[in-house]
Amino acid sequence: MNIHDLEAFIAVVETGSIVSASARINLTQPGITRRIQNLEDSLGIALLDRQSKPLKPTAAGREAYEHGRRVLRSLDDLKAGVSPAGAIGGEFRLGIMPYLSEAALSAPLDQLRSEFPQLTLRIISGWSPQLIEQVAHSQLDAATVCLAEGVEPPDNVVGDVLGIHSVILVAAPSLGVPKAPRLEELSRFPWIMNQSGCGFRAFIHHRFEAERLPFDVAVEAMSADLRMSLVARGLGIGVLTPAAMADSRWRNAIEIIEAPDFTPKVVNWMIHRPPAGRLARPIASFGEALAEALKARAPFLT
């Protein structure tokens, strides 16, 4: 089995096409095809479903991809271990959920680039459930995610807590939400939420569902500012952090809803697959810098 064949296969799985894989590893498209065929011949099984668009691995291909990523990571660890300067290089695939992106892509990212200049960074955005799955399947090396308090990452990943923060409910006075509403009263109103796939939205939905109460999402909006503008116009209840409330240009048009039986909190996590290998230091450094950045932006962290 040839390592270059394995690299070509992994590039195709991660990019979804021969064309993109060709650009990624600077090899001609026929060269990519030839290497994958070599790998399939050596293993005696088809690794790609060539009828799918984008290209997807077969069941055997998924298994080969999982093992292949670990093989390439071990080689990178070996190179880093014997490097005279001890420099950490190679690729670092980092997932960041939208809520954390503003804090993560400022000082923590600059510190990571300064401390590990030979790392090639690939930053990917996505919702927490999606990022956790990508880390678990070795499609990402690490990710920053947010989970509702009491919910922990799965056992097949390692998670370090970066901090805990409150989540507040807000609405326009014109919506007529009662003072100190019970969960049943909150269920009578429409909600303004992130798009489907957001882990915290799923948590709220499950909480209402557990009480056999409806959860009506009136509007899905990706932008936090747009969501708050809709809340300010009385279209529904919204959720945000106290820091986001303080920074919002709509803060004078909305009010905080204090619900005695619904005071959700969110935990920020840095997750990765064990073992971290050569990326242990970059992952730890980025996580620590992000925790500090979040504390600076949100002093209510505990």
C-alpha positions as CSV (number, residue, x, y, z in Angstrom):
1,M,0.0,0.0,0.0
2,N,1.3,3.4,-1.0
3,I,0.9,6.5,1.3
4,H,0.4,8.7,-1.7
5,D,-2.5,6.6,-2.8
6,L,-4.0,6.9,0.6
7,E,-3.5,10.7,0.6
8,A,-5.3,10.9,-2.8
9,F,-8.3,8.8,-1.5
10,I,-8.6,10.9,1.6
11,A,-8.5,14.1,-0.4
12,V,-11.4,12.9,-2.6
13,V,-13.5,11.8,0.4
14,E,-13.0,15.2,2.1
15,T,-13.5,17.4,-1.0
16,G,-16.2,15.3,-2.7
17,S,-14.7,15.3,-6.2
18,I,-11.6,14.4,-8.2
19,V,-11.3,18.0,-9.4
20,S,-11.2,19.4,-5.9
21,A,-8.8,16.7,-4.7
22,S,-6.6,17.4,-7.7
23,A,-6.3,21.1,-6.7
24,R,-5.8,20.3,-3.1
25,I,-2.8,18.0,-3.4
26,N,-1.5,19.5,-6.7
27,L,-1.8,16.4,-8.8
28,T,-3.5,15.9,-12.2
29,Q,-7.0,14.4,-12.2
30,P,-5.8,11.3,-14.0
31,G,-3.1,11.0,-11.4
32,I,-5.8,11.1,-8.6
33,T,-7.9,8.5,-10.4
34,R,-4.9,6.2,-10.9
35,R,-3.9,6.4,-7.2
36,I,-7.4,5.6,-6.0
37,Q,-7.5,2.6,-8.4
38,N,-4.1,1.5,-7.0
39,L,-5.5,1.6,-3.4
40,E,-8.6,-0.2,-4.4
41,D,-6.6,-2.9,-6.2
42,S,-4.3,-3.3,-3.1
43,L,-7.3,-3.7,-0.8
44,G,-9.4,-5.7,-3.2
45,I,-12.6,-3.7,-2.8
46,A,-14.3,-0.6,-4.2
47,L,-13.8,2.5,-1.9
48,L,-15.9,5.1,-3.7
49,D,-19.5,5.1,-4.9
50,R,-18.9,6.6,-8.3
51,Q,-22.6,7.0,-9.0
52,S,-23.0,9.6,-6.3
53,K,-22.6,13.3,-6.8
54,P,-20.6,14.5,-4.9
55,L,-18.4,11.4,-4.6
56,K,-19.0,9.4,-1.4
57,P,-17.2,6.5,0.1
58,T,-18.7,3.1,0.2
59,A,-19.1,1.4,3.6
60,A,-15.6,-0.1,3.1
61,G,-14.4,3.3,2.0
62,R,-15.6,4.9,5.1
63,E,-13.7,2.4,7.2
64,A,-10.6,2.9,5.0
65,Y,-10.9,6.7,5.4
66,E,-11.1,6.4,9.3
67,H,-8.0,4.2,9.4
68,G,-6.3,6.3,6.7
69,R,-6.7,9.5,8.6
70,R,-5.1,7.9,11.7
71,V,-2.2,6.6,9.6
72,L,-1.5,10.0,8.1
73,R,-1.8,11.6,11.5
74,S,0.7,9.1,13.0
75,L,3.1,10.0,10.2
76,D,2.7,13.7,10.9
77,D,3.4,12.9,14.6
78,L,6.5,11.0,13.7
79,K,7.8,13.9,11.5
80,A,7.1,16.4,14.3
81,G,8.8,14.2,16.9
82,V,12.1,13.8,15.0
83,S,12.1,17.4,13.7
84,P,15.3,19.1,14.9
85,A,13.5,22.3,15.8
86,G,10.5,20.4,17.2
87,A,8.2,22.5,15.0
88,I,4.6,21.4,14.6
89,G,3.4,21.4,11.0
90,G,0.9,19.8,8.8
91,E,-2.8,20.5,8.5
92,F,-5.1,21.5,11.4
93,R,-8.8,21.2,10.6
94,L,-10.8,23.2,13.1
95,G,-14.5,23.5,13.3
96,I,-16.1,26.6,14.9
97,M,-19.9,27.0,15.5
98,P,-21.3,30.4,14.5
99,Y,-22.0,31.7,18.0
100,L,-18.3,31.3,18.9
101,S,-16.8,32.5,15.6
102,E,-16.4,36.2,16.4
103,A,-14.4,35.4,19.6
104,A,-12.5,32.4,18.1
105,L,-11.4,34.1,14.9
106,S,-9.9,37.1,16.6
107,A,-7.1,36.9,19.2
108,P,-7.2,33.0,19.6
109,L,-6.7,32.5,15.9
110,D,-3.9,35.1,15.8
111,Q,-2.2,33.4,18.8
112,L,-2.4,30.0,17.1
113,R,-0.8,31.3,13.9
114,S,1.9,33.1,15.8
115,E,2.7,30.1,18.1
116,F,2.6,27.5,15.4
117,P,3.5,29.2,12.1
118,Q,4.1,25.9,10.2
119,L,0.5,24.7,10.8
120,T,-1.8,24.9,7.8
121,L,-5.2,25.9,9.1
122,R,-8.5,24.9,7.7
123,I,-11.5,26.6,9.4
124,I,-15.0,25.2,9.0
125,S,-18.2,26.6,10.3
126,G,-21.2,24.5,11.4
127,W,-23.8,23.7,14.1
128,S,-22.6,21.9,17.1
129,P,-24.2,18.4,16.3
130,Q,-22.7,18.6,12.8
131,L,-19.2,19.5,14.1
132,I,-19.3,16.8,16.8
133,E,-20.1,14.2,14.2
134,Q,-17.3,15.4,12.0
135,V,-14.8,15.2,14.8
136,A,-16.0,11.8,15.8
137,H,-15.5,10.6,12.2
138,S,-12.0,12.2,11.9
139,Q,-13.2,14.7,9.3
140,L,-12.1,17.5,11.7
141,D,-9.2,17.5,14.1
142,A,-11.0,19.6,16.8
143,A,-14.0,21.8,17.2
144,T,-15.5,24.5,19.4
145,V,-19.1,23.7,20.2
146,C,-21.9,24.8,22.5
147,L,-24.1,22.3,24.3
148,A,-27.0,22.9,26.7
149,E,-26.1,22.5,30.4
150,G,-26.3,18.8,31.3
151,V,-25.6,17.6,27.8
152,E,-22.0,16.3,27.2
153,P,-20.1,15.3,24.1
154,P,-20.2,11.6,23.1
155,D,-17.8,9.2,24.6
156,N,-15.7,8.8,21.4
157,V,-14.4,12.4,21.7
158,V,-12.5,14.3,24.4
159,G,-14.1,17.5,25.6
160,D,-12.7,20.4,27.7
161,V,-15.1,23.0,29.1
162,L,-14.2,26.5,28.1
163,G,-17.0,28.1,30.2
164,I,-20.7,28.3,31.0
165,H,-23.0,31.2,30.2
166,S,-26.6,32.1,30.7
167,V,-29.1,32.3,28.0
168,I,-31.9,34.8,28.3
169,L,-35.4,35.0,26.7
170,V,-36.4,38.3,25.2
171,A,-39.5,39.7,23.6
172,A,-41.1,43.0,22.6
173,P,-43.5,44.4,25.1
174,S,-46.2,44.4,22.4
175,L,-46.1,40.6,22.2
176,G,-47.8,40.5,25.6
177,V,-45.8,37.8,27.3
178,P,-46.9,37.5,31.0
179,K,-44.5,38.5,33.8
180,A,-42.7,35.4,35.2
181,P,-44.4,33.1,32.7
182,R,-44.5,29.3,33.2
183,L,-43.3,27.0,30.5
184,E,-46.9,26.3,29.5
185,E,-47.5,30.0,29.0
186,L,-44.4,30.4,26.9
187,S,-45.6,27.6,24.6
188,R,-48.5,29.8,23.5
189,F,-46.2,32.2,21.7
190,P,-44.2,32.0,18.5
191,W,-40.4,31.9,18.6
192,I,-37.6,33.4,16.5
193,M,-34.8,30.9,16.2
194,N,-31.7,29.7,14.4
195,Q,-32.2,27.4,11.5
196,S,-32.8,23.7,12.1
197,G,-29.6,22.0,13.1
198,C,-28.8,24.3,15.9
199,G,-28.2,22.2,19.0
200,F,-29.7,24.7,21.4
201,R,-32.9,25.0,19.4
202,A,-33.2,21.2,19.6
203,F,-32.7,21.4,23.4
204,I,-35.5,23.9,23.8
205,H,-37.7,21.9,21.5
206,H,-37.1,18.7,23.5
207,R,-37.8,20.5,26.8
208,F,-41.2,21.6,25.5
209,E,-41.8,18.2,24.0
210,A,-41.1,16.5,27.3
211,E,-43.9,18.6,28.9
212,R,-46.2,17.8,25.9
213,L,-46.2,21.4,24.9
214,P,-46.1,22.9,21.4
215,F,-43.0,24.7,20.2
216,D,-43.9,27.0,17.4
217,V,-40.9,28.5,15.4
218,A,-42.4,31.3,13.5
219,V,-39.2,32.5,11.8
220,E,-35.8,30.9,11.2
221,A,-33.0,33.3,10.7
222,M,-29.2,32.8,10.7
223,S,-28.2,36.4,11.6
224,A,-28.4,37.3,15.3
225,D,-29.1,40.9,14.4
226,L,-32.0,39.9,12.1
227,R,-33.4,37.7,14.8
228,M,-33.4,40.5,17.3
229,S,-35.0,42.9,14.8
230,L,-37.8,40.4,14.3
231,V,-38.2,40.1,18.1
232,A,-38.2,43.8,18.5
233,R,-41.1,44.0,16.0
234,G,-43.1,41.6,18.0
235,L,-42.9,38.5,15.8
236,G,-42.0,36.2,18.6
237,I,-39.7,35.2,21.6
238,G,-36.0,35.1,21.0
239,V,-33.0,33.8,22.9
240,L,-29.5,35.4,23.3
241,T,-26.7,35.8,25.8
242,P,-26.5,38.8,28.2
243,A,-23.4,40.0,26.4
244,A,-25.2,39.9,23.1
245,M,-28.2,41.7,24.7
246,A,-25.8,44.5,25.9
247,D,-24.3,44.9,22.4
248,S,-27.6,44.7,20.5
249,R,-28.9,47.8,18.8
250,W,-32.4,46.5,19.6
251,R,-31.9,46.3,23.3
252,N,-34.1,49.3,24.1
253,A,-37.0,47.8,22.1
254,I,-37.0,44.4,23.8
255,E,-37.3,43.2,27.4
256,I,-36.0,40.2,29.3
257,I,-38.5,37.4,30.2
258,E,-37.8,35.9,33.6
259,A,-39.3,32.4,33.5
260,P,-39.0,30.7,36.9
261,D,-39.1,27.1,35.5
262,F,-37.0,27.8,32.4
263,T,-33.5,29.2,33.0
264,P,-31.3,27.5,30.4
265,K,-27.5,27.7,30.3
266,V,-25.0,26.8,27.6
267,V,-21.6,25.1,28.1
268,N,-18.8,26.0,25.6
269,W,-16.6,23.0,24.8
270,M,-13.3,22.3,22.9
271,I,-13.5,18.7,21.5
272,H,-11.1,16.4,19.7
273,R,-10.6,12.7,18.9
274,P,-8.2,10.9,21.2
275,P,-5.2,10.8,21.0
276,A,-4.5,14.4,19.9
277,G,-0.9,13.5,18.9
278,R,1.1,16.3,17.4
279,L,-1.9,18.6,17.6
280,A,-2.2,18.4,21.4
281,R,-0.4,21.6,22.0
282,P,-2.2,23.6,19.3
283,I,-5.6,22.4,20.5
284,A,-4.8,23.2,24.1
285,S,-3.4,26.6,23.2
286,F,-6.4,27.6,21.0
287,G,-8.8,26.4,23.7
288,E,-7.2,28.3,26.5
289,A,-7.0,31.5,24.3
290,L,-10.7,31.1,23.4
291,A,-11.7,30.6,27.0
292,E,-9.9,33.9,27.9
293,A,-11.5,35.7,25.0
294,L,-15.0,34.6,26.0
295,K,-14.4,35.7,29.6
296,A,-13.3,39.1,28.3
297,R,-16.4,39.4,26.2
298,A,-18.8,37.9,28.7
299,P,-17.9,38.4,32.4
300,F,-20.9,36.4,33.4
301,L,-19.1,33.2,32.6
302,T,-18.7,30.9,35.5
